[in-house]
Amino acid sequence: MDKPSKIAPAKGKLGVLLPGMGAVSTTFMAGVELVRRGKSQPVGSLTQMGTIRLGKRTDGRSPLIHKFVPLAGLKDLTFGGWDIFKDNAYQSAANAGVLNPQDLEKVKPFLSTIKPMKAAFDHDFVRLIDGPNIKKGKNKYELALQIKEDIANFRKASRVSRLVTCWCGSTESFVKPEDVHSTPEKFVEGMQSNHPSIAPSMLYAWASVTSGVPYANGSPNLSVDIPAIQRLAHDHNVAICGKDFKTGQTLIKTVLAPAFKARMLGLDGWFSTNILGNRDGEVLEDPGSFKTKEESKLSVLEYILQPQLYPQLYGKMHHKVRINYYPPRGDNKEGWDNIDIFGWLGYPMQIKVDFLCRDSILAAPIVLDLVLFMDLAQRAGMRGIQEWLSFYFKSPMTAPGLYPEHDLFIQSMKLKNTLRWMKGEELITHLGQEYYD
Ligand SMILES: NC(=O)c1ccc[n+]([C@@H]2O[C@H](COP(=O)([O-])OP(=O)(O)OC[C@H]3O[C@@H](n4cnc5c(N)ncnc54)[C@H](O)[C@@H]3O)[C@@H](O)[C@H]2O)c1
């Protein structure tokens, strides 16, 4: 793709559409409002706190990212969403129990005004929850058209100049790409005939993309990761990205694994287990939804360690991931990792990681960054898969035939170099020979 010749300014309001108004969505919206009111800091958000080095190390040019590229300001964000429950964003946030009552109280009037639109839902894809706020339609195509109408109505009523959708709904049952997902035409026929392999998240993706609205996928669901929607994204000049926010355990995994590989340390096995007690954990108790998550979490090590290139080091590794629903912990997940590595002459060593994290606290700034960067990409005319946003995903989408980059530091370099490229700045290779001439 050619370098964007110009980036349209971030004029007017930016609407953020969130299918799924649960723990992550409400923590994100509440956080944006707390930050806008000067009551909190946007910790964890690269767009708000990060800088970018330009030119040589001796140039002393490291502007804030949001001053370097024209991002929408927090004050211009306005929110809408869908959920199978009728709770407004305040009730849902209180129910999720991520933020303490004092913080929630400060944003109660704001959150209470955000009421979910009726969801396109299919119990076969999310078996362990059910709710009353659900669309009715003859077939999946009708439901998708209703979502398109919701998007158009929201655009009009909230007087936004641009929109971005970020899927924060539940993890759906595992589906593999099939013939019905292969072209836009077959996909429409599939929706009309209620094809069982078309998941609700795909209906939101189709409605968004065909409405010209960029779509980021925070869950491991296929959603936009099918050829039919990718073709439509190309034809409608819409940016898409996914999948599955990289937050706790996988974030740490994609920091540690590249270190082992860089130093040619071997790996016998990596056992990862989690306990969590939020609604996400409840949904993941279902084997279908767990399989989708497991696939997303497992792929990381294979790609980073490349056992085909290093059979002596990584050819026999055992990688296991477990997730256990344990209500007392709520959103405060505990992720344990036992890592069996080996060094010089094959001598074994162990590393134990115990991350007592807060799932939605880690995910909320990712939603913010994705929304702002996707809006930027859209204004810069960058259509289709936005691989430079791999930094935020456990299972990054790539062009067909390309393997994804999982190493967090390669991803970070890719992201920042993309911003430099967009603005016509020199890319940073870290070669550094010029300092020694
Ligand atoms: N750290 C994290 O929290 C993290 C990391 C990676 C991915 N994710 C993913 O993000 C998503 C949201 O996580 P969460 O903790 O907020 O979960 P949550 O269960 O609190 O919220 C999800 C919401 O989606 C709603 N929903 C389900 N199907 C829907 C549909 N078809 N249409 C509209 N709404 C629907 C549910 O009712 C629920 O309120 C999950 O898929 C999760 O796997 C979260």
Ligand as a Chemical Component Dictionary entry (heavy atoms), coordinates in Angstrom:
data_LIG
# 
_chem_comp.id                   LIG 
_chem_comp.type                 NON-POLYMER 
_chem_comp.pdbx_formal_charge   0 
_chem_comp.three_letter_code    LIG 
# 
loop_
_chem_comp_atom.comp_id 
_chem_comp_atom.atom_id 
_chem_comp_atom.alt_atom_id 
_chem_comp_atom.type_symbol 
_chem_comp_atom.charge 
_chem_comp_atom.model_Cartn_x 
_chem_comp_atom.model_Cartn_y 
_chem_comp_atom.model_Cartn_z 
_chem_comp_atom.pdbx_ordinal 
LIG N1  N1  N 0  -8.766  -8.926  29.695 1  
LIG C1  C1  C 0  -9.977  -9.096  29.229 2  
LIG O1  O1  O 0  -10.907 -8.747  29.858 3  
LIG C2  C2  C 0  -10.130 -9.704  27.882 4  
LIG C3  C3  C 0  -8.993  -10.081 27.185 5  
LIG C4  C4  C 0  -9.138  -10.615 25.920 6  
LIG C5  C5  C 0  -10.375 -10.752 25.354 7  
LIG N2  N2  N 1  -11.469 -10.413 26.075 8  
LIG C6  C6  C 0  -12.757 -10.644 25.460 9  
LIG O2  O2  O 0  -13.518 -9.470  25.496 10 
LIG C7  C7  C 0  -14.894 -9.848  25.523 11 
LIG C8  C8  C 0  -15.593 -9.099  26.628 12 
LIG O3  O3  O 0  -15.081 -9.470  27.895 13 
LIG P1  P1  P 0  -15.839 -9.026  29.219 14 
LIG O4  O4  O 0  -14.981 -9.419  30.365 15 
LIG O5  O5  O -1 -16.323 -7.644  29.095 16 
LIG O6  O6  O 0  -17.082 -10.021 29.189 17 
LIG P2  P2  P 0  -18.562 -9.771  29.786 18 
LIG O7  O7  O 0  -19.161 -11.129 29.852 19 
LIG O8  O8  O 0  -18.500 -8.960  31.027 20 
LIG O9  O9  O 0  -19.258 -8.876  28.670 21 
LIG C9  C9  C 0  -19.647 -9.398  27.437 22 
LIG C10 C10 C 0  -21.046 -8.919  27.179 23 
LIG O10 O10 O 0  -21.412 -9.314  25.859 24 
LIG C11 C11 C 0  -22.795 -9.565  25.873 25 
LIG N3  N3  N 0  -23.123 -10.309 24.666 26 
LIG C12 C12 C 0  -22.934 -11.618 24.393 27 
LIG N4  N4  N 0  -23.347 -11.907 23.148 28 
LIG C13 C13 C 0  -23.782 -10.751 22.612 29 
LIG C14 C14 C 0  -24.337 -10.397 21.349 30 
LIG N5  N5  N 0  -24.493 -11.310 20.390 31 
LIG N6  N6  N 0  -24.665 -9.107  21.129 32 
LIG C15 C15 C 0  -24.497 -8.166  22.087 33 
LIG N7  N7  N 0  -24.008 -8.451  23.313 34 
LIG C16 C16 C 0  -23.648 -9.727  23.563 35 
LIG C17 C17 C 0  -23.026 -10.286 27.179 36 
LIG O11 O11 O 0  -24.349 -10.209 27.582 37 
LIG C18 C18 C 0  -22.085 -9.513  28.106 38 
LIG O12 O12 O 0  -22.738 -8.483  28.800 39 
LIG C19 C19 C 0  -14.933 -11.372 25.688 40 
LIG O13 O13 O 0  -15.102 -11.989 24.436 41 
LIG C20 C20 C 0  -13.562 -11.672 26.206 42 
LIG O14 O14 O 0  -13.134 -12.977 25.900 43 
LIG C21 C21 C 0  -11.371 -9.867  27.329 44 
# 
loop_
_chem_comp_bond.comp_id 
_chem_comp_bond.atom_id_1 
_chem_comp_bond.atom_id_2 
_chem_comp_bond.value_order 
_chem_comp_bond.pdbx_ordinal 
LIG N1  C1  SING 1  
LIG C1  O1  DOUB 2  
LIG C1  C2  SING 3  
LIG C2  C3  SING 4  
LIG C2  C21 DOUB 5  
LIG C3  C4  DOUB 6  
LIG C4  C5  SING 7  
LIG C5  N2  DOUB 8  
LIG N2  C6  SING 9  
LIG N2  C21 SING 10 
LIG C6  O2  SING 11 
LIG C6  C20 SING 12 
LIG O2  C7  SING 13 
LIG C7  C8  SING 14 
LIG C7  C19 SING 15 
LIG C8  O3  SING 16 
LIG O3  P1  SING 17 
LIG P1  O4  DOUB 18 
LIG P1  O5  SING 19 
LIG P1  O6  SING 20 
LIG O6  P2  SING 21 
LIG P2  O7  DOUB 22 
LIG P2  O8  SING 23 
LIG P2  O9  SING 24 
LIG O9  C9  SING 25 
LIG C9  C10 SING 26 
LIG C10 O10 SING 27 
LIG C10 C18 SING 28 
LIG O10 C11 SING 29 
LIG C11 N3  SING 30 
LIG C11 C17 SING 31 
LIG N3  C12 SING 32 
LIG N3  C16 SING 33 
LIG C12 N4  DOUB 34 
LIG N4  C13 SING 35 
LIG C13 C14 SING 36 
LIG C13 C16 DOUB 37 
LIG C14 N5  SING 38 
LIG C14 N6  DOUB 39 
LIG N6  C15 SING 40 
LIG C15 N7  DOUB 41 
LIG N7  C16 SING 42 
LIG C17 O11 SING 43 
LIG C17 C18 SING 44 
LIG C18 O12 SING 45 
LIG C19 O13 SING 46 
LIG C19 C20 SING 47 
LIG C20 O14 SING 48 
# 
